Amino acid sequence: MVLDILNQAQGICDWLQAIRNPKLYNSLDDTILHEIRISEDDQFSKARELLARFDSRQHYSFVAEKVINQTPIKEISAQDICKYAKDGLQASDINVMLYSVNMGMKHKNPMSNVSFYQVQGNKAKLVKKELFQINSMMPERVQTTTLRCFVKSDFKFDSAKQAFV
């Protein structure tokens, strides 16, 4: 939602250029939101509406999510989901997020780098175990990719849910 606000207010601050320039980036802060609020320019009316909605916590509604188990993962866009809608859902009505959560090593299993202590008497030594020896500690997946869908208007919620599921 914040990204949509910033896109609508592109004339107030060129934040797209600022994120590529470290000196300009360091000057960015929340004042851009204040500038949007106090702006009287009709060009930024949509940004002001979105910001008012954001301030009153009327965020985009969560429709659904799906865990994607296949690799490689195909990029899925809002247009791809809208193809399954029965009643005029457009790509501009929804936001689609595809994100991955892993154990810090992408597709590699972190347990392959774990060492264990083996105690013999009063001495302990570091031992590397084979993966089959620590089978009960192995995660089923080391990376999970999830696709989430949000709808911008509650009037389109049912249509988005039908298209997504």
N, CA, C and O of each residue as an XYZ file, in Angstrom:
660
protein
N       0.831     -1.185      0.000
C       0.000      0.000      0.000
C       0.878      1.253      0.000
O       0.583      2.218     -0.704
N       1.952      1.239      0.785
C       2.859      2.388      0.814
C       3.493      2.590     -0.554
O       3.685      3.724     -0.993
N       3.814      1.504     -1.219
C       4.382      1.605     -2.563
C       3.397      2.277     -3.521
O       3.799      3.088     -4.355
N       2.116      1.945     -3.405
C       1.104      2.593     -4.246
C       1.010      4.087     -3.937
O       0.842      4.901     -4.845
N       1.119      4.447     -2.655
C       1.092      5.860     -2.270
C       2.273      6.593     -2.897
O       2.114      7.672     -3.468
N       3.452      6.000     -2.786
C       4.649      6.636     -3.349
C       4.584      6.730     -4.868
O       5.020      7.722     -5.452
N       4.044      5.705     -5.501
C       3.902      5.764     -6.968
C       2.957      6.878     -7.398
O       3.198      7.553     -8.398
N       1.881      7.067     -6.639
C       0.928      8.127     -6.966
C       1.504      9.521     -6.706
O       1.053     10.497     -7.306
N       2.496      9.621     -5.814
C       3.074     10.915     -5.438
C       4.450     11.128     -6.057
O       5.280     11.835     -5.487
N       4.692     10.544     -7.177
C       6.013     10.596     -7.807
C       6.517     12.018     -8.032
O       7.730     12.226     -8.039
N       5.645     13.003     -8.216
C       6.092     14.379     -8.465
C       6.602     15.105     -7.240
O       7.387     16.045     -7.366
N       6.173     14.689     -6.048
C       6.616     15.355     -4.816
C       8.073     15.034     -4.525
O       8.865     15.926     -4.218
N       8.410     13.799     -4.619
C       9.783     13.360     -4.373
C      10.100     12.252     -5.363
O       9.333     11.300     -5.507
N      11.201     12.375     -6.028
C      11.584     11.342     -6.993
C      12.280     10.208     -6.239
O      13.498     10.046     -6.319
N      11.494      9.439     -5.517
C      12.057      8.392     -4.668
C      12.662      7.260     -5.483
O      13.563      6.580     -4.991
N      12.207      7.032     -6.702
C      12.816      5.995     -7.537
C      14.273      6.329     -7.855
O      15.132      5.447     -7.887
N      14.533      7.600     -8.086
C      15.915      8.019     -8.323
C      16.696      8.001     -7.006
O      17.877      7.654     -6.991
N      16.050      8.369     -5.915
C      16.725      8.444     -4.617
C      17.185      7.075     -4.114
O      18.210      6.986     -3.438
N      16.454      6.020     -4.426
C      16.869      4.707     -3.921
C      18.093      4.178     -4.651
O      18.699      3.199     -4.217
N      18.462      4.815     -5.753
C      19.658      4.409     -6.497
C      20.867      5.294     -6.198
O      21.982      4.995     -6.624
N      20.642      6.375     -5.470
C      21.707      7.311     -5.150
C      21.851      7.379     -3.623
O      20.946      7.867     -2.946
N      22.978      6.894     -3.067
C      23.117      6.836     -1.602
C      22.939      8.181     -0.895
O      22.368      8.229      0.194
N      23.414      9.262     -1.492
C      23.272     10.571     -0.835
C      21.808     10.997     -0.770
O      21.346     11.489      0.259
N      21.081     10.808     -1.865
C      19.651     11.145     -1.861
C      18.864     10.188     -0.968
O      17.918     10.590     -0.291
N      19.261      8.935     -0.975
C      18.566      7.926     -0.165
C      18.653      8.271      1.323
O      17.674      8.118      2.053
N      19.810      8.732      1.771
C      19.975      9.086      3.181
C      19.097     10.255      3.593
O      18.818     10.437      4.778
N      18.662     11.044      2.630
C      17.806     12.186      2.956
C      16.323     11.812      3.002
O      15.501     12.616      3.443
N      15.971     10.613      2.555
C      14.564     10.199      2.588
C      14.124      9.896      4.015
O      14.858      9.272      4.782
N      12.943     10.334      4.358
C      12.335      9.990      5.645
C      10.814     10.118      5.505
O      10.295     10.222      4.394
N      10.124     10.109      6.609
C       8.659     10.139      6.583
C       8.083     11.484      6.156
O       6.868     11.600      5.991
N       8.913     12.492      5.975
C       8.383     13.804      5.602
C       7.690     13.771      4.249
O       6.841     14.619      3.974
N       8.032     12.817      3.407
C       7.343     12.713      2.115
C       5.857     12.434      2.326
O       5.022     12.930      1.568
N       5.520     11.651      3.339
C       4.112     11.383      3.638
C       3.423     12.657      4.121
O       2.270     12.913      3.774
N       4.125     13.450      4.918
C       3.556     14.720      5.381
C       3.342     15.667      4.201
O       2.330     16.366      4.141
N       4.281     15.691      3.275
C       4.149     16.544      2.092
C       2.946     16.132      1.247
O       2.269     16.982      0.668
N       2.684     14.834      1.179
C       1.503     14.356      0.445
C       0.233     14.826      1.151
O      -0.718     15.268      0.505
N       0.224     14.727      2.483
C      -0.963     15.123      3.255
C      -1.307     16.596      3.067
O      -2.477     16.947      2.920
N      -0.297     17.454      3.070
C      -0.566     18.893      3.020
C      -0.649     19.440      1.594
O      -1.023     20.596      1.395
N      -0.305     18.625      0.612
C      -0.353     19.075     -0.776
C      -1.792     19.346     -1.187
O      -2.699     18.582     -0.855
N      -1.991     20.441     -1.912
C      -3.322     20.769     -2.416
C      -3.421     20.550     -3.919
O      -4.447     20.849     -4.531
N      -2.374     20.038     -4.500
C      -2.318     19.783     -5.944
C      -3.255     18.621     -6.290
O      -3.188     17.561     -5.668
N      -4.126     18.823     -7.282
C      -5.058     17.772     -7.701
C      -4.335     16.542     -8.240
O      -4.886     15.441     -8.242
N      -3.121     16.731     -8.689
C      -2.317     15.629     -9.228
C      -2.066     14.551     -8.174
O      -1.876     13.381     -8.504
N      -2.067     14.959     -6.903
C      -1.767     14.018     -5.821
C      -3.009     13.614     -5.026
O      -2.890     13.108     -3.910
N      -4.184     13.831     -5.583
C      -5.413     13.499     -4.848
C      -5.518     12.004     -4.579
O      -5.928     11.601     -3.490
N      -5.157     11.184     -5.545
C      -5.216      9.730     -5.348
C      -4.235      9.305     -4.244
O      -4.557      8.442     -3.427
N      -3.048      9.908     -4.222
C      -2.065      9.606     -3.175
C      -2.601     10.016     -1.806
O      -2.409      9.298     -0.825
N      -3.275     11.172     -1.737
C      -3.860     11.625     -0.467
C      -4.963     10.672     -0.002
O      -5.063     10.372      1.187
N      -5.783     10.201     -0.928
C      -6.843      9.244     -0.571
C      -6.245      7.956     -0.020
O      -6.692      7.442      1.005
N      -5.234      7.442     -0.708
C      -4.592      6.211     -0.233
C      -3.927      6.416      1.126
O      -3.984      5.537      1.985
N      -3.302      7.566      1.319
C      -2.641      7.857      2.591
C      -3.661      7.985      3.722
O      -3.412      7.519      4.834
N      -4.799      8.610      3.449
C      -5.860      8.709      4.464
C      -6.374      7.313      4.819
O      -6.645      7.018      5.983
N      -6.503      6.475      3.822
C      -6.938      5.093      4.056
C      -5.892      4.330      4.875
O      -6.236      3.554      5.766
N      -4.632      4.558      4.567
C      -3.531      3.926      5.302
C      -3.518      4.392      6.755
O      -3.368      3.581      7.669
N      -3.675      5.702      6.967
C      -3.673      6.262      8.319
C      -4.823      5.728      9.166
O      -4.679      5.555     10.376
N      -5.960      5.467      8.531
C      -7.115      4.954      9.281
C      -7.126      3.425      9.334
O      -8.116      2.812      9.735
N      -6.008      2.822      8.920
C      -5.791      1.365      8.973
C      -6.794      0.562      8.139
O      -7.176     -0.550      8.503
N      -7.203      1.143      7.029
C      -8.060      0.423      6.089
C      -7.165     -0.126      4.976
O      -7.281      0.246      3.809
N      -6.276     -1.018      5.383
C      -5.294     -1.572      4.450
C      -5.960     -2.492      3.432
O      -7.138     -2.829      3.555
N      -5.197     -2.885      2.441
C      -5.695     -3.846      1.467
C      -6.056     -5.135      2.198
O      -5.356     -5.556      3.119
N      -7.146     -5.751      1.779
C      -7.621     -6.969      2.444
C      -6.880     -8.192      1.926
O      -6.661     -8.349      0.724
N      -6.503     -9.044      2.853
C      -5.836    -10.294      2.518
C      -6.870    -11.261      1.956
O      -7.895    -11.511      2.590
N      -6.608    -11.806      0.771
C      -7.543    -12.726      0.128
C      -7.187    -14.159      0.478
O      -7.996    -14.881      1.060
N      -5.985    -14.569      0.129
C      -5.565    -15.948      0.376
C      -4.068    -16.075      0.100
O      -3.434    -15.162     -0.430
N      -3.524    -17.228      0.473
C      -2.139    -17.531      0.152
C      -2.016    -18.996     -0.211
O      -2.812    -19.833      0.214
N      -1.006    -19.286     -1.004
C      -0.716    -20.659     -1.396
C       0.774    -20.883     -1.267
O       1.579    -20.035     -1.652
N       1.133    -22.028     -0.723
C       2.532    -22.428     -0.669
C       2.851    -23.112     -1.987
O       2.128    -24.004     -2.430
N       3.936    -22.687     -2.605
C       4.334    -23.234     -3.902
C       5.496    -24.187     -3.680
O       6.547    -23.793     -3.174
N       5.303    -25.434     -4.058
C       6.315    -26.455     -3.816
C       7.212    -26.732     -5.008
O       8.227    -27.415     -4.871
N       6.862    -26.221     -6.158
C       7.635    -26.548     -7.357
C       8.875    -25.671     -7.478
O       8.888    -24.527     -7.022
N       9.904    -26.216     -8.092
C      11.096    -25.444     -8.422
C      11.453    -25.764     -9.855
O      11.303    -26.923    -10.244
N      11.905    -24.852    -10.657
C      12.012    -23.431    -10.366
C      10.628    -22.787    -10.303
O       9.653    -23.308    -10.845
N      10.573    -21.656     -9.636
C       9.308    -20.973     -9.410
C       9.053    -19.973    -10.531
O       9.886    -19.119    -10.833
N       7.886    -20.106    -11.131
C       7.482    -19.192    -12.201
C       6.915    -17.929    -11.561
O       6.138    -18.001    -10.609
N       7.306    -16.780    -12.089
C       6.742    -15.516    -11.607
C       5.246    -15.504    -11.908
O       4.835    -15.811    -13.027
N       4.449    -15.160    -10.934
C       3.006    -15.093    -11.092
C       2.586    -13.652    -10.890
O       2.913    -13.043     -9.872
N       1.871    -13.111    -11.845
C       1.465    -11.706    -11.780
C      -0.023    -11.593    -11.474
O      -0.757    -12.581    -11.484
N      -0.440    -10.377    -11.207
C      -1.867    -10.116    -10.972
C      -2.679    -10.441    -12.219
O      -3.817    -10.899    -12.115
N      -2.110    -10.211    -13.389
C      -2.812    -10.525    -14.641
C      -3.056    -12.027    -14.771
O      -4.101    -12.446    -15.270
N      -2.096    -12.840    -14.322
C      -2.273    -14.292    -14.362
C      -3.465    -14.725    -13.517
O      -4.211    -15.620    -13.915
N      -3.652    -14.109    -12.371
C      -4.761    -14.459    -11.485
C      -6.085    -13.948    -12.054
O      -7.112    -14.618    -11.944
N      -6.057    -12.778    -12.654
C      -7.288    -12.187    -13.202
C      -7.861    -13.002    -14.358
O      -9.049    -12.886    -14.658
N      -7.055    -13.810    -15.000
C      -7.552    -14.662    -16.088
C      -8.612    -15.638    -15.600
O      -9.458    -16.077    -16.379
N      -8.572    -15.982    -14.312
C      -9.513    -16.954    -13.748
C     -10.748    -16.298    -13.134
O     -11.630    -16.994    -12.629
N     -10.820    -14.980    -13.170
C     -11.966    -14.268    -12.596
C     -13.148    -14.338    -13.545
O     -12.985    -14.307    -14.765
N     -14.337    -14.433    -12.974
C     -15.544    -14.520    -13.787
C     -16.172    -13.159    -14.034
O     -16.896    -12.984    -15.014
N     -15.908    -12.193    -13.164
C     -16.643    -10.933    -13.290
C     -15.754     -9.691    -13.227
O     -15.785     -8.954    -12.241
N     -14.985     -9.464    -14.247
C     -14.309     -8.192    -14.454
C     -13.228     -7.783    -13.472
O     -12.973     -6.589    -13.316
N     -12.597     -8.710    -12.818
C     -11.472     -8.377    -11.943
C     -10.288     -7.980    -12.818
O      -9.941     -8.681    -13.767
N      -9.677     -6.851    -12.487
C      -8.542     -6.374    -13.266
C      -7.276     -6.424    -12.425
O      -7.335     -6.456    -11.196
N      -6.134     -6.430    -13.096
C      -4.848     -6.504    -12.409
C      -4.653     -5.326    -11.460
O      -3.972     -5.463    -10.444
N      -5.229     -4.192    -11.767
C      -5.090     -3.017    -10.904
C      -5.915     -3.144     -9.617
O      -5.751     -2.343     -8.696
N      -6.800     -4.145     -9.551
C      -7.644     -4.336     -8.363
C      -6.967     -5.159     -7.274
O      -7.433     -5.170     -6.134
N      -5.871     -5.852     -7.605
C      -5.230     -6.739     -6.639
C      -3.722     -6.521     -6.612
O      -3.134     -6.011     -7.566
N      -3.115     -6.915     -5.504
C      -1.661     -6.976     -5.370
C      -1.286     -8.430     -5.132
O      -1.944     -9.139     -4.371
N      -0.234     -8.857     -5.785
C       0.244    -10.229     -5.638
C       1.679    -10.177     -5.139
O       2.513     -9.464     -5.697
N       1.963    -10.931     -4.094
C       3.316    -10.999     -3.537
C       3.805    -12.435     -3.588
O       3.111    -13.355     -3.154
N       4.981    -12.617     -4.109
C       5.635    -13.926     -4.114
C       6.905    -13.770     -3.301
O       7.776    -12.974     -3.652
N       7.016    -14.517     -2.228
C       8.206    -14.390     -1.404
C       8.655    -15.756     -0.896
O       7.872    -16.699     -0.780
N       9.936    -15.818     -0.602
C      10.530    -17.066     -0.120
C      11.146    -16.851      1.252
O      11.757    -15.818      1.524
N      10.974    -17.835      2.099
C      11.601    -17.847      3.416
C      12.447    -19.111      3.465
O      11.962    -20.211      3.202
N      13.726    -18.933      3.806
C      14.591    -20.098      3.880
C      15.383    -20.069      5.177
O      15.217    -19.163      5.994
N      16.224    -21.038      5.358
C      17.008    -21.156      6.580
C      18.385    -20.532      6.430
O      19.338    -20.955      7.085
N      18.490    -19.540      5.580
C      19.722    -18.792      5.435
C      20.692    -19.335      4.406
O      21.757    -18.756      4.192
N      20.337    -20.444      3.763
C      21.252    -21.046      2.795
C      20.548    -21.361      1.480
O      20.964    -22.256      0.744
N      19.482    -20.621      1.190
C      18.683    -20.852     -0.013
C      18.181    -22.298     -0.050
O      17.457    -22.721      0.850
N      18.557    -23.057     -1.081
C      18.063    -24.431     -1.230
C      18.925    -25.467     -0.509
O      18.579    -26.649     -0.493
N      20.037    -25.047      0.083
C      20.912    -26.000      0.763
C      20.376    -26.299      2.155
O      19.762    -25.441      2.789
N      20.607    -27.496      2.618
C      20.153    -27.913      3.934
C      21.157    -27.448      4.994
O      22.323    -27.837      4.934
N      20.736    -26.628      5.960
C      21.671    -26.132      6.964
C      22.207    -27.223      7.892
O      23.270    -27.059      8.490
N      21.489    -28.319      8.014
C      21.949    -29.400      8.893
C      23.226    -30.063      8.372
O      23.923    -30.744      9.124
N      23.531    -29.868      7.096
C      24.758    -30.455      6.564
C      26.001    -29.724      7.073
O      27.114    -30.222      6.903
N      25.833    -28.560      7.691
C      26.957    -27.803      8.234
C      27.023    -27.819      9.756
O      27.850    -27.121     10.342
N      26.179    -28.591     10.394
C      26.134    -28.625     11.854
C      27.075    -29.716     12.365
O      27.085    -30.842     11.868
N      27.850    -29.348     13.358
C      28.724    -30.325     14.014
C      28.147    -30.666     15.379
O      27.425    -29.861     15.968
N      28.456    -31.835     15.878
C      27.935    -32.310     17.153
C      29.100    -32.663     18.059
O      30.194    -32.982     17.592
N      28.852    -32.603     19.360
C      29.865    -33.006     20.328
C      29.629    -34.455     20.713
O      28.502    -34.872     20.980
N      30.707    -35.205     20.735
C      30.635    -36.590     21.177
C      31.454    -36.664     22.460
O      32.642    -36.344     22.467
N      30.811    -37.086     23.538
C      31.462    -37.120     24.842
C      31.986    -38.530     25.098
O      31.252    -39.512     24.989
N      33.271    -38.607     25.442
C      33.894    -39.874     25.821
C      34.618    -39.628     27.133
O      35.637    -38.938     27.172
N      34.086    -40.197     28.206
C      34.659    -39.944     29.526
C      34.411    -38.506     29.916
O      33.270    -38.046     29.957
N      35.492    -37.797     30.203
C      35.336    -36.386     30.561
C      35.821    -35.471     29.426
O      36.004    -34.272     29.638
N      36.024    -36.020     28.248
C      36.456    -35.246     27.091
C      35.345    -35.226     26.039
O      34.609    -36.195     25.856
N      35.256    -34.094     25.366
C      34.282    -33.965     24.280
C      35.031    -33.578     23.014
O      35.935    -32.743     23.040
N      34.643    -34.194     21.913
C      35.263    -33.810     20.644
C      34.171    -33.507     19.628
O      33.065    -34.045     19.690
N      34.509    -32.647     18.711
C      33.589    -32.210     17.675
C      33.532    -33.252     16.571
O      34.562    -33.676     16.048
N      32.303    -33.664     16.218
C      32.123    -34.716     15.223
C      31.144    -34.237     14.163
O      30.108    -33.657     14.486
N      31.464    -34.475     12.919
C      30.567    -34.182     11.800
C      29.780    -35.464     11.516
O      30.380    -36.520     11.315
N      28.470    -35.387     11.496
C      27.652    -36.575     11.233
C      27.095    -36.507      9.822
O      26.885    -35.427      9.268
N      26.866    -37.652      9.267
C      26.241    -37.746      7.942
C      24.758    -37.432      8.073
O      24.170    -37.625      9.137
N      24.161    -36.953      7.003
C      22.755    -36.553      7.050
C      21.829    -37.707      7.430
O      20.835    -37.489      8.123
N      22.133    -38.920      6.994
C      21.260    -40.047      7.338
C      21.306    -40.354      8.833
O      20.369    -40.955      9.360
N      22.377    -39.955      9.530
C      22.490    -40.202     10.970
C      21.648    -39.228     11.799
O      21.319    -39.515     12.950
N      21.307    -38.102     11.228
C      20.511    -37.097     11.943
C      19.161    -36.892     11.267
O      18.608    -35.792     11.276
N      18.655    -37.930     10.699
C      17.420    -37.900      9.926
C      16.244    -37.295     10.688
O      15.433    -36.593     10.084
N      16.125    -37.541     11.986
C      14.982    -37.046     12.752
C      15.028    -35.528     12.946
O      14.004    -34.919     13.258
N      16.183    -34.919     12.770
C      16.305    -33.469     12.919
C      16.207    -32.728     11.591
O      16.238    -31.498     11.556
N      16.089    -33.471     10.515
C      16.087    -32.871      9.184
C      14.759    -32.178      8.902
O      13.698    -32.758      9.135
N      14.805    -30.953      8.407
C      13.553    -30.303      8.007
C      13.026    -30.929      6.717
O      13.797    -31.411      5.887
N      11.701    -30.912      6.562
C      11.122    -31.442      5.326
C      11.471    -30.555      4.148
O      11.759    -31.046      3.057
N      11.447    -29.239      4.369
C      11.808    -28.268      3.337
C      12.773    -27.269      3.938
O      12.653    -26.904      5.108
N      13.725    -26.829      3.144
C      14.649    -25.813      3.630
C      14.280    -24.427      3.106
O      14.826    -23.420      3.558
N      13.357    -24.380      2.156
C      12.871    -23.097      1.642
C      11.391    -23.233      1.323
O      10.958    -24.203      0.701
N      10.634    -22.254      1.758
C       9.205    -22.224      1.476
C       8.905    -20.966      0.667
O       9.302    -19.864      1.044
N       8.214    -21.141     -0.425
C       7.808    -20.012     -1.252
C       6.299    -19.885     -1.175
O       5.569    -20.859     -1.360
N       5.841    -18.677     -0.900
C       4.421    -18.429     -0.699
C       3.948    -17.324     -1.642
O       4.632    -16.321     -1.851
N       2.779    -17.534     -2.193
C       2.126    -16.539     -3.040
C       0.945    -15.991     -2.251
O       0.084    -16.747     -1.802
N       0.909    -14.671     -2.084
C      -0.186    -14.028     -1.355
C      -0.914    -13.056     -2.265
O      -0.318    -12.428     -3.140
N      -2.202    -12.947     -2.042
C      -3.033    -12.046     -2.833
C      -3.781    -11.098     -1.894
O      -4.362    -11.515     -0.893
N      -3.748     -9.805     -2.250
C      -4.465     -8.768     -1.514
C      -5.376     -8.038     -2.485
O      -5.024     -7.834     -3.647
N      -6.542     -7.648     -2.006
C      -7.477     -6.905     -2.852
C      -7.533     -5.460     -2.350
O      -7.558     -5.205     -1.146
N      -7.551     -4.526     -3.297
C      -7.516     -3.109     -2.941
C      -8.877     -2.582     -2.523
O      -8.963     -1.654     -1.719
N      -9.935     -3.161     -3.057
C     -11.292     -2.737     -2.729
C     -12.075     -3.946     -2.236
O     -12.062     -5.002     -2.868
N     -12.747     -3.789     -1.124
C     -13.525     -4.904     -0.571
C     -14.659     -5.336     -1.489
O     -15.162     -6.453     -1.367
N     -15.070     -4.459     -2.413
C     -16.118     -4.824     -3.363
C     -15.655     -5.928     -4.315
O     -16.480     -6.655     -4.868
N     -14.364     -6.055     -4.505
C     -13.795     -7.048     -5.420
C     -13.296     -8.298     -4.693
O     -12.712     -9.185     -5.316
N     -13.522     -8.372     -3.381
C     -12.977     -9.469     -2.577
C     -13.433    -10.841     -3.065
O     -12.607    -11.730     -3.273
N     -14.739    -11.019     -3.249
C     -15.267    -12.328     -3.658
C     -14.723    -12.748     -5.019
O     -14.386    -13.914     -5.228
N     -14.641    -11.813     -5.923
C     -14.124    -12.103     -7.262
C     -12.645    -12.499     -7.189
O     -12.211    -13.433     -7.864
N     -11.882    -11.783     -6.366
C     -10.452    -12.091     -6.205
C     -10.266    -13.458     -5.551
O      -9.382    -14.219     -5.942
N     -11.087    -13.765     -4.570
C     -10.984    -15.054     -3.880
C     -11.292    -16.197     -4.840
O     -10.590    -17.208     -4.852
N     -12.333    -16.040     -5.637
C     -12.704    -17.065     -6.611
C     -11.603    -17.262     -7.635
O     -11.317    -18.397     -8.017
N     -10.979    -16.182     -8.087
C      -9.920    -16.270     -9.086
C      -8.645    -16.861     -8.507
O      -7.940    -17.600     -9.194
N      -8.342    -16.553     -7.270
C      -7.096    -17.002     -6.650
C      -7.151    -18.473     -6.262
O      -6.194    -19.220     -6.463
N      -8.284    -18.873     -5.704
C      -8.410    -20.251     -5.240
C      -8.644    -21.146     -6.422
O      -8.781    -22.359     -6.261
